Amino acid sequence: FATGCAQPQRRSGRAVSLYVDAMILNEHDEKDQAISKLIEAIELDPQFAMAYSLKGDIHQEKAEYEDSADSYEAATLLDPWSFRDFFNLGKVARIMEQFLRAVKAYVRACELEPEHLGAHLGAGNCYYKLEDYDSAFEYTQIAGQIDPNNSEPQLLLADIFEAQKDHEQAIAAYRRALEIEGNKPQIMVPLARSYLRAKRYDAAKELLTTAIEADPNNHLAYQYLGYAHVILRDFDTAIVNYKKAIQINAGDWAAQKGLGVAYMFKAIRDNNDKVLKEEAIRHWKKSLQVNPDQPKLRRLLEKYSK
């Protein structure tokens, strides 16, 4: 009987030794050898949660995300109280856009550490990707309460509100983010987009102008400013801004499309000016070359090319 009991202890000790070897190898950037040691340790002791966890870490560092996720998942099955493994499983699953798998892991991580900002943001983001906006709002709102001085929850809330076409709430969230971060173009430009969607065109123009002063190479700011001027029937100014957006980013298909729209409106206003009409069609074709998946633009092109 004593001999039968001693055998598992010897195997467990060998597994621990292999795990330590793997840690040292990993510290010396010998990752493949470290993984080999961990595989051997797991074969000796299939219940060795820490070996699975370290294996997940190394695969994550090597950008081998599927292997990383599988390792973390095995670790969580063996140790359902390991916040770290659930959080990392959520992280790598999210990278792979396996949002359902990720959100389950993040939710468990939130249960284990209810005050963890990253876990709640991760859950909120994945629910947003899954278009479960009520759950996304719940977790993101908690994230904002955990750290009121962090702009990330506000930016994610803005995305959630925009997805629900609640532009005024999105504007409020973006404005809170600006209060935290200051006048950063990467926040001002999406805020201006929400102003446009809310039909608050003057506010959008003012904000976009400020964003361009701070970042003269922000092609999206010029693109949205072009759109604002089209709506306000100032086609010449719209054309100037769309051209600037394209000058900064030649692949801006939305600016090419908008530029075509501005030229077409101007052509119609000027008694169906043929030169302006041809210019509009030229830019629409350029837009479709960059992004062929624009069925509405194709219909417009067919209509005005006759």
N, C-alpha and C positions, 0 to 999 in steps of 0.2 A: 504493500500500500504506500509506504513512504517513497519508494522508487517512482511509482506512478504519479505522485504529487509533485515530485521534484522536477520532472521533465518540463511542464508548462512554465515553471519559474525560470529555468535555464533559457527557454525560448524567449520569454519576456525580456530577460536581461540582454540577450543578443539583439533583440529588436531595439531596445533603448540605446545600445552601443551604436547600432547602425544609424539611428536617428541623430545621435550626437555627431557622428561622422558627417552626416548630411548637412548639419548646421555649419560645421567647420568648412566643408567644401563650398557651401553656398557663400559664406563670408569671403572666400577666396575666389569667388566668381567662377567656380567649377560647377555650373548649374546642372549639366547633363549627368555628371557623376553623382551629384547630390540626389537627383531624382532616382537614379538607379539604386542608391542606398535605401531611399525611402520605399521604393517598390519592394525591395527585399525585406525591409522591416515590416511592411504591411502583410506580406506573405506569411511571415512568422507570427504576426499578431494582428489579425484582421480587425480587432477592436481598438487599434491604436489611433485615436482621434487626432492627437497632435501631429502624427506623421502625415495624415491626410491634409491637415491644415497647412503644414509647412510645404507640402507638395503643391497645394493650391497657390501659396505665395510665390513659389519659384516659377510655376507655369504662368502666373499673372505677370511676373517680371519679364518673362520671355514672350509675352503677348500671345500665349497659347491659351486663349480664353475658354474654349470648350473643355479642355483638360483641367484648367483651373476651376471652372464651375463644378465639374463633376467631383473634383477632390474636395472642395468646400462643402458640397452637398453631402458627401459621405461623412465629413466631419460633423455636420449638423445633425445627421441621423444618429451618430454615436454620442454626441454631446448637445442635446437640444437647449442647453443653457449658455452656449457660446455666442455671445453677441458678436464677437469679432468675425466668426465664420459666417454667420448670417449676413452681416453687413458686407463682407467681401463677396459673398455669393451674389448679393443684390448688385454690387458694383460691376462684376464681370458679366453677369447676365444682361445688365443694362447696356454695357458696351456692345454686346452681340445683338442688341435690340430684341432680346427675349423678355419682353416687358412683363408678361404674366408671371414667369419664373422669378424675375427680379422683384416684382412687387410683393410676392409672398414672402420672400426673404427679408425685404426691408420692413414689412409689417411686423414680422417676428422680432426683428432687431429693435423696432420701436417699443414693443412690449417689454423687451429685456432692459432697454435703457430709455425710459420715457422722456428724458431731457436731452437726447442726442440730436443735434441740429441736422447733421448729414443724413441720418437715417430717415428723418421725417421729410427732408427735401427729396431724398431718393424715392421714397414712397409716393410723394406728391407728383414728382416728375413722371414716374412710371404710370400712375393712374391717369395723368394728363395724356400720355401717349396712347393709353388704352381707351381714351375718350370717356372715362368715368369721371366726369368733372366734379360731381358732388364729393367723391372720395378724395380727389386731387385737392379740392379746396380745403377739406377737413385737415389733411396732413400738412398742407402748406401753411395754413393759418396757424397751426400749432408751432411750426418752425419759426414763424414770425414772432410768436409769443416767447419762444425760447431765447431768441436773440433779436430784440427789436432794432438793434443797430446794424443788422446785416441786410443788405439790399437784395440778396438772392431770393428770399421768400416773396418779396414784393414784385420782383420781375416775373417770377413764376405765376403769382396770382394774376398779374396783368395778362399773361398768356392764356390762363384759364378763362378769365373774363372775356377776352377777345374771341376765344373759341365759342363762347356762348353768345357772342354778338352784344355783350353788355359793355359798350364802349365807354360809357361814363365811369363805370367801376374800374375799367382798365386804366383810364386816365388817372383816377385817384391813386391807384397802385403805383403807376409810373411816377407820379408826382412825389409819393412817399419815398420811392427809391432815389429820386433826385435830391430830396431833402437829406438823405443819408450820405449819398456819394458826391453831391455837388453837380454842377452842370457838365456832365460827361456826354459827348456826342452819342456814344453807344446806348445811352438811355434817352437822350433828347429825340433822336430820330424815330425810334419806335413809338414814343409818346406822340410825336407829330403825326405819325401814321394813324394813331387812334383818334387824334383830333380830326383828321381828314374823314375817317369813317363816321365820326359823330357829326360831320358837316360843319365843323368849327374851323373854317378855312383860314380866317385871319390869324387865329391862334397858331395854326399849323405853319403858316408862312413866317410868322415872327420867330417861332422856335427853330425852324429849319435854317433861317438866316443866321441865327445865333450859333447853331451847330456847325454851319459852314465856316463861320469866322474862327471857330475853335479847331476845325478839321477841314481844311480846304480840299482835301482829297477824298471826301466821303461821297462816293457816287450815289448812294441811296438817298442822301439828303437832297442832292440835285434832282434825282429821279422823282421823289415825292413833291419837291417844289414845282417841277414841271407839271405834275398832275394837278396840283392846286391851281396853277394858272390856267390850265385847260378848263377846269370847272368854272373858273371865274371869267372865262372867255377871252383871256389875254393870251392869244395864241403865239404872238411873237416872243413874249417873255418865256412862255412854256418851251418853245423851240430852243431858245438859248440855254435853258437849264437842262433839257434832255440831251442836247449836244455835249454839254459839259460832263454829264454822267457817263456818256459813251466814250468821251475822250479819256476819262479816268479808268473806265472799265469797258473795254471793247466787247466783252461777253455779256453785257447787261441787256439781255433780250427784252426785258420789260421796258427799259428806256427806249429801245428801238421801236417797240410797239407804240409807246406813248408818243414818240416823235412822229410816227406815221399818223396817229390820230390827230395830233395838233396840225400837221400839214393838211390833212383831209378836211378838217373843220375850216381851216383858213381858205382852202380851195373852194369849198361850198359857199363861204361868205363872199368870196371874190368872184362870184358868177361862174362857178365851176371852172376855175383856172386850171388848164390842162397840165401846165408845168408843175404846179403845186400838187396836183393829183398824182402825177407820175412819181414825184418825190415821196409822197405818202406810201404808195405801193412799193417803192424801192426799200423803204425802211421796214415795212411789214414783212417783206421777203427775207430781209436780213434777220429779223426777229425769229422767223420760222426756221431759218438755217441753224440758229443756236438752239432753239427749243421747238422742235416740230410738233410737240403735243399741245397745240393751241387750236382746238376745233372752232371756237368762236372767231378767232382771227382768220382762220382759213375761209370761213363763210364770208367775212368782210372782204377779204381779198378777191374772192370769186365775184362778189356783188359789184365791187368797184372796178374790177379789171375788164368788165364787159364793155 
